[in-house]
Amino acid sequence: MSLFSSAGVGDYGFYQAGFKLIASNELLKRRMSVQLANNVAEDESAYILGDITSEDIKSKIISQVKKYTDDLDLLVATPPCQGISVANHFKKGEDIKRNSLVLQSILIAEQLHPKFIVFENVHRFLKTACTDTDGSVNTIKEVIDRHLSSEYDIWGEEINFKDYGANSSRPRTLVISTRKDMNIDPASLMPNKMKEKTLKEVIGDLPALHEMGEVDKNDILHSFRPYREDMRDWIHGLKQGESAFDNTDPELRPHRVINGKVVFNVRKNGDKYKRQYWDKVAPAIHTRNDILASQNTVHPVDDRVFSIRELMRLMNVPAKFKWAPESYEYLNNLSIDEKKKWLKKNAITIRQSLGEAVPTIIFKEIGDKINLSLEKR
């Protein structure tokens, strides 16, 4: 079962590894609709839409699992987390409240007592502040240990997924717990280390896109949204690794015109308007990967952001993964106007989901390791 499952991009890896999805909870309908399009669960009631803090939703999740088994194999959770330290929690009340969604995952795990539990989250996840059931604020590691350590062997580590098969840099935390009666070392379920791939190795074979807002005629997902024509001049002459803020001509630096006056953008982050390198590992994918002003979004050669298809490859999402009910054959045979209409409706959800996702290969590797451990046992 999966909690905070978003569009199911990471969970698809467990499906590839042979797991049967029996319950999935997500708050936002537009993301749950992606899961429904892929339909990896045999039972549509497995897809539970709603707020996990609601007792009604929690009851639906528990009942859905109990309908199938009293000995759940795997619970995976990727709750939103703000990365606020315990020392700073008094300044960050609302963030601590949001971080406490982690607690909901822990409590459900405690109730269902699955064989394996996998948490994936931000780089400083285990050191982040979280409110426990008694109202005390502790690190998430302390809360996990308090609720689960008597029954589980727990292993957690900060890693970069690029070292474990992911096609882009993604510093994250993995926490893997194994029920003590299984006698399986949780660290043994860690994905295997793999050689890094360069950006060119991952997406270099895809066709160039030169026209503003171009959609590849053979692949609706190899596309990007149009932006202001004058912004193209800002990035056109950039070499790999250079930012538009580095242009010697002031007119080519990022700016706005307000009441007839040029107002230059403030360079708060060196990764904005920056052309990427072919011969390096792809950068971390963020949710606003559709705009030049976001972090590390500019293609190494073309004057554009990465296409959806390129982002899918960078997040190790299989080509057949669906973002909507329509087949790719149907979508690729639409007229250009119909394609753009479909993209206008779906592109933001797709791009945001990719920016929030676990690279599919990471969960597939863990799923394969769990299966192997069970077979050996």
C-alpha positions as CSV (number, residue, x, y, z in Angstrom):
1,M,0.0,0.0,0.0
2,S,1.1,3.6,-0.7
3,L,0.5,6.8,1.3
4,F,1.0,10.3,-0.2
5,S,1.3,8.5,-3.5
6,S,0.9,11.5,-5.8
7,A,0.7,10.3,-9.5
8,G,2.2,6.9,-8.6
9,V,5.5,7.4,-10.5
10,G,7.6,5.9,-7.8
11,D,5.1,3.2,-6.9
12,Y,5.1,2.0,-10.5
13,G,8.6,0.6,-9.7
14,F,7.1,-1.7,-7.1
15,Y,4.5,-2.7,-9.7
16,Q,7.4,-3.5,-12.1
17,A,8.9,-5.6,-9.3
18,G,5.7,-7.7,-9.1
19,F,3.9,-6.2,-6.2
20,K,0.1,-6.0,-6.2
21,L,-1.3,-2.6,-5.2
22,I,-4.2,-3.0,-2.8
23,A,-4.4,0.6,-1.3
24,S,-3.2,4.0,-2.5
25,N,-4.0,7.3,-0.8
26,E,-3.5,10.8,-2.4
27,L,-5.0,14.1,-1.6
28,L,-5.3,15.7,-5.0
29,K,-7.7,14.4,-7.6
30,R,-5.6,15.4,-10.7
31,R,-2.7,13.3,-9.4
32,M,-4.9,10.4,-8.5
33,S,-6.3,10.5,-12.0
34,V,-2.9,9.6,-13.3
35,Q,-2.8,6.5,-11.1
36,L,-6.3,5.5,-12.4
37,A,-5.0,5.9,-16.0
38,N,-2.2,3.4,-15.4
39,N,-4.7,1.1,-13.4
40,V,-2.0,-1.1,-11.8
41,A,-4.5,-2.1,-9.0
42,E,-7.0,-4.8,-9.8
43,D,-9.6,-3.2,-7.5
44,E,-10.6,0.4,-8.3
45,S,-11.5,0.9,-4.6
46,A,-7.8,0.7,-3.9
47,Y,-7.5,4.3,-5.0
48,I,-8.5,6.3,-2.0
49,L,-8.8,10.1,-2.5
50,G,-8.8,12.4,0.5
51,D,-7.0,13.8,3.5
52,I,-5.2,11.2,5.6
53,T,-5.7,13.3,8.7
54,S,-9.4,12.5,8.4
55,E,-10.6,9.6,10.5
56,D,-12.9,8.6,7.7
57,I,-10.1,8.4,5.2
58,K,-7.8,6.5,7.6
59,S,-10.6,4.0,8.2
60,K,-11.1,3.5,4.5
61,I,-7.3,2.8,4.1
62,I,-7.3,0.3,6.9
63,S,-10.5,-1.4,5.7
64,Q,-9.2,-1.6,2.2
65,V,-6.0,-3.4,3.3
66,K,-7.9,-5.7,5.7
67,K,-10.2,-6.7,2.8
68,Y,-7.2,-8.4,1.2
69,T,-4.8,-9.4,4.0
70,D,-4.0,-9.4,7.7
71,D,-0.3,-9.6,6.9
72,L,0.6,-6.7,4.5
73,D,3.9,-7.2,2.7
74,L,4.9,-3.6,2.1
75,L,3.9,-0.1,3.1
76,V,5.5,2.8,1.3
77,A,5.1,6.5,2.3
78,T,6.5,9.7,0.8
79,P,4.8,12.4,3.0
80,P,5.5,16.1,2.4
81,C,8.2,17.4,4.7
82,Q,9.6,20.9,5.2
83,G,13.0,20.0,6.6
84,I,12.7,22.2,9.7
85,S,15.2,21.4,12.5
86,V,14.0,20.8,16.0
87,A,16.0,23.8,17.2
88,N,14.0,26.1,14.9
89,H,10.6,24.6,15.4
90,F,9.3,27.5,17.5
91,K,9.6,29.8,14.5
92,K,8.0,27.3,12.1
93,G,4.7,26.3,13.6
94,E,2.7,25.7,10.4
95,D,5.6,23.7,8.9
96,I,5.8,21.5,11.9
97,K,2.1,20.8,11.6
98,R,2.7,19.9,7.9
99,N,5.7,17.7,8.9
100,S,3.4,15.8,11.3
101,L,1.8,14.2,8.3
102,V,4.8,11.9,8.6
103,L,3.3,10.8,11.9
104,Q,0.1,9.7,10.1
105,S,2.2,7.3,8.1
106,I,4.0,6.0,11.2
107,L,0.7,5.4,13.0
108,I,-0.9,3.5,10.1
109,A,2.3,1.4,9.8
110,E,2.1,0.7,13.5
111,Q,-1.5,-0.4,13.2
112,L,-1.1,-2.6,10.1
113,H,2.3,-4.0,11.1
114,P,3.5,-4.8,7.5
115,K,6.6,-7.0,6.9
116,F,8.4,-4.0,5.3
117,I,8.1,-0.2,5.5
118,V,9.8,2.2,3.1
119,F,9.9,6.0,3.7
120,E,11.4,8.3,1.1
121,N,11.8,12.0,1.7
122,V,14.0,15.1,1.7
123,H,17.7,15.0,2.4
124,R,17.5,16.0,6.1
125,F,14.3,14.0,6.7
126,L,15.5,12.1,9.8
127,K,16.8,15.3,11.5
128,T,13.6,17.2,10.8
129,A,11.1,18.3,13.5
130,C,7.8,16.4,13.9
131,T,5.0,16.5,16.4
132,D,4.3,13.2,18.2
133,T,1.0,12.0,19.5
134,D,1.7,13.5,23.0
135,G,2.3,17.0,21.4
136,S,6.1,16.9,21.9
137,V,8.3,18.0,19.1
138,N,11.1,15.6,18.2
139,T,13.2,14.6,15.2
140,I,11.4,12.3,12.8
141,K,14.1,9.7,13.6
142,E,13.1,9.8,17.2
143,V,9.4,9.5,16.4
144,I,10.0,6.5,14.1
145,D,12.1,4.8,16.7
146,R,9.6,5.5,19.5
147,H,6.7,3.9,17.6
148,L,8.4,1.2,15.5
149,S,11.8,0.1,16.9
150,S,10.4,-2.5,19.3
151,E,9.0,-4.5,16.4
152,Y,11.2,-3.4,13.5
153,D,14.9,-3.2,12.5
154,I,15.3,0.2,11.1
155,W,17.9,1.6,8.7
156,G,18.0,5.1,7.3
157,E,20.6,7.0,5.2
158,E,21.0,10.2,3.2
159,I,22.0,9.3,-0.3
160,N,22.0,10.7,-3.8
161,F,19.8,8.6,-6.1
162,K,22.1,9.3,-9.1
163,D,24.5,6.8,-7.5
164,Y,21.9,4.1,-7.5
165,G,20.6,4.1,-11.0
166,A,18.6,7.3,-11.2
167,N,19.3,9.4,-14.3
168,S,19.4,12.7,-12.5
169,S,20.9,14.1,-9.2
170,R,18.4,13.7,-6.3
171,P,19.8,13.9,-2.8
172,R,17.2,12.2,-0.6
173,T,16.7,10.1,2.5
174,L,15.6,6.4,2.4
175,V,14.3,4.7,5.6
176,I,13.8,1.0,5.3
177,S,12.3,-1.1,8.1
178,T,11.9,-4.8,8.3
179,R,9.7,-6.6,10.8
180,K,12.0,-8.4,13.3
181,D,10.3,-11.8,12.8
182,M,11.5,-11.6,9.2
183,N,15.2,-11.7,10.2
184,I,16.1,-9.5,7.2
185,D,18.7,-6.8,7.5
186,P,17.0,-3.6,6.2
187,A,20.3,-2.3,4.8
188,S,20.4,-5.3,2.5
189,L,17.4,-4.0,0.7
190,M,19.2,-0.9,-0.4
191,P,19.4,-0.4,-4.2
192,N,22.7,-1.5,-5.8
193,K,25.1,1.2,-6.7
194,M,25.4,1.9,-10.5
195,K,27.6,3.9,-12.8
196,E,26.3,7.5,-13.3
197,K,24.9,8.4,-16.7
198,T,25.5,11.8,-18.4
199,L,22.7,13.9,-19.6
200,K,23.7,13.2,-23.2
201,E,23.6,9.4,-22.6
202,V,20.1,9.7,-21.2
203,I,18.4,12.1,-23.7
204,G,20.9,12.9,-26.4
205,D,19.1,10.7,-29.0
206,L,15.9,12.7,-28.9
207,P,15.2,15.1,-31.8
208,A,16.0,18.8,-31.4
209,L,13.1,21.2,-30.8
210,H,13.7,24.6,-32.3
211,E,10.4,26.3,-32.8
212,M,8.7,28.1,-29.9
213,G,6.3,25.6,-28.2
214,E,7.2,22.9,-30.7
215,V,5.6,19.4,-30.3
216,D,7.4,16.5,-31.9
217,K,5.2,15.0,-34.6
218,N,5.9,11.5,-33.4
219,D,5.7,12.1,-29.6
220,I,3.3,14.5,-27.9
221,L,5.3,14.4,-24.8
222,H,8.5,15.6,-26.5
223,S,7.4,19.2,-26.3
224,F,7.7,22.4,-24.3
225,R,5.4,25.3,-23.7
226,P,6.1,28.7,-25.5
227,Y,7.5,31.6,-23.6
228,R,8.1,35.3,-24.5
229,E,10.2,35.6,-27.7
230,D,12.5,38.2,-26.2
231,M,13.5,35.7,-23.5
232,R,15.0,33.4,-26.2
233,D,17.6,36.0,-26.8
234,W,18.7,35.8,-23.2
235,I,19.7,32.2,-23.5
236,H,20.5,31.8,-27.2
237,G,24.2,32.6,-27.0
238,L,24.9,30.8,-23.7
239,K,27.5,28.1,-23.6
240,Q,27.0,25.1,-21.4
241,G,27.2,26.0,-17.7
242,E,26.5,29.7,-18.4
243,S,23.5,31.7,-17.1
244,A,21.6,34.5,-18.8
245,F,22.8,36.6,-15.8
246,D,26.3,36.2,-17.2
247,N,25.6,38.0,-20.5
248,T,27.8,41.0,-21.0
249,D,25.1,42.9,-22.8
250,P,22.7,44.2,-20.1
251,E,19.7,43.9,-22.5
252,L,20.3,40.2,-22.6
253,R,20.1,39.7,-18.9
254,P,16.7,38.7,-17.3
255,H,14.5,41.7,-16.8
256,R,11.0,43.1,-17.0
257,V,9.6,46.4,-18.4
258,I,7.4,48.2,-15.8
259,N,5.8,51.5,-16.8
260,G,8.3,51.9,-19.6
261,K,11.3,51.3,-17.4
262,V,13.6,48.3,-17.5
263,V,13.8,46.5,-14.1
264,F,16.5,43.9,-13.9
265,N,15.8,40.6,-12.1
266,V,17.8,39.9,-8.9
267,R,20.1,37.0,-9.2
268,K,19.1,35.0,-6.1
269,N,20.1,31.6,-7.5
270,G,22.9,30.7,-9.8
271,D,21.0,27.8,-11.4
272,K,18.3,30.0,-13.0
273,Y,18.4,30.6,-16.7
274,K,21.5,28.3,-16.8
275,R,22.3,26.1,-19.7
276,Q,23.0,22.5,-18.6
277,Y,26.0,20.3,-19.5
278,W,25.8,17.4,-21.9
279,D,28.7,15.6,-20.2
280,K,27.5,15.8,-16.6
281,V,24.8,14.0,-14.6
282,A,21.4,15.7,-15.1
283,P,20.5,18.2,-12.4
284,A,17.7,17.6,-9.8
285,I,14.3,18.0,-11.3
286,H,12.0,20.6,-9.6
287,T,8.3,21.1,-9.8
288,R,8.5,24.3,-11.8
289,N,10.5,22.6,-14.6
290,D,8.3,24.3,-17.2
291,I,9.9,27.8,-16.9
292,L,13.4,29.3,-17.7
293,A,13.4,31.1,-14.4
294,S,13.4,27.9,-12.4
295,Q,16.5,25.9,-11.4
296,N,18.5,24.0,-14.0
297,T,15.8,23.9,-16.7
298,V,17.6,25.1,-19.8
299,H,18.5,22.4,-22.4
300,P,22.3,22.0,-23.2
301,V,21.8,23.1,-26.8
302,D,18.2,24.0,-27.7
303,D,16.8,27.4,-26.6
304,R,14.1,25.8,-24.3
305,V,13.4,24.0,-21.1
306,F,13.5,20.2,-21.0
307,S,10.6,18.4,-22.7
308,I,8.2,16.2,-20.7
309,R,9.7,13.1,-22.5
310,E,13.2,14.2,-21.5
311,L,12.1,14.7,-17.9
312,M,10.5,11.2,-17.8
313,R,13.8,9.7,-18.9
314,L,15.7,11.8,-16.3
315,M,13.3,10.4,-13.6
316,N,13.5,6.8,-15.0
317,V,9.8,6.7,-15.9
318,P,9.0,3.9,-18.4
319,A,7.9,5.2,-21.8
320,K,4.6,3.3,-21.5
321,F,3.6,5.1,-18.2
322,K,0.4,6.9,-18.9
323,W,-0.6,10.4,-17.8
324,A,-4.1,10.3,-19.0
325,P,-6.7,7.7,-20.1
326,E,-5.9,8.2,-23.9
327,S,-3.4,5.9,-25.5
328,Y,-0.2,7.4,-26.9
329,E,-1.2,6.1,-30.4
330,Y,-4.4,8.1,-30.2
331,L,-2.6,11.2,-28.8
332,N,0.1,11.2,-31.4
333,N,-2.5,11.0,-34.2
334,L,-4.2,14.2,-33.1
335,S,-3.9,17.4,-35.0
336,I,-1.4,19.9,-33.8
337,D,-4.1,22.1,-32.3
338,E,-5.7,19.2,-30.5
339,K,-2.2,18.1,-29.2
340,K,-1.6,21.6,-27.8
341,K,-5.1,21.7,-26.2
342,W,-4.3,18.3,-24.5
343,L,-1.0,19.6,-23.3
344,K,-2.5,22.8,-22.0
345,K,-4.8,20.7,-19.9
346,N,-2.3,18.1,-18.7
347,A,1.3,19.4,-18.9
348,I,1.5,21.2,-15.6
349,T,0.2,18.2,-13.6
350,I,2.7,16.0,-15.4
351,R,5.6,18.3,-14.8
352,Q,4.8,18.9,-11.2
353,S,4.3,15.2,-10.6
354,L,7.7,14.4,-12.1
355,G,9.3,17.1,-9.9
356,E,7.9,15.5,-6.8
357,A,8.4,11.9,-7.8
358,V,10.7,9.1,-6.6
359,P,12.6,7.9,-9.7
360,T,10.8,4.7,-10.7
361,I,14.0,2.6,-10.8
362,I,14.7,3.3,-7.0
363,F,11.5,1.6,-5.9
364,K,11.9,-1.2,-8.5
365,E,15.3,-2.0,-7.1
366,I,14.1,-2.1,-3.5
367,G,11.1,-4.2,-4.6
368,D,13.4,-6.7,-6.4
369,K,15.6,-6.9,-3.3
370,I,12.5,-7.5,-1.1
371,N,11.3,-10.3,-3.4
372,L,14.8,-11.9,-3.4
373,S,15.0,-11.7,0.4
374,L,11.6,-13.4,0.7
375,E,12.6,-16.1,-1.7
376,K,15.8,-16.8,0.2
377,R,13.9,-16.9,3.5
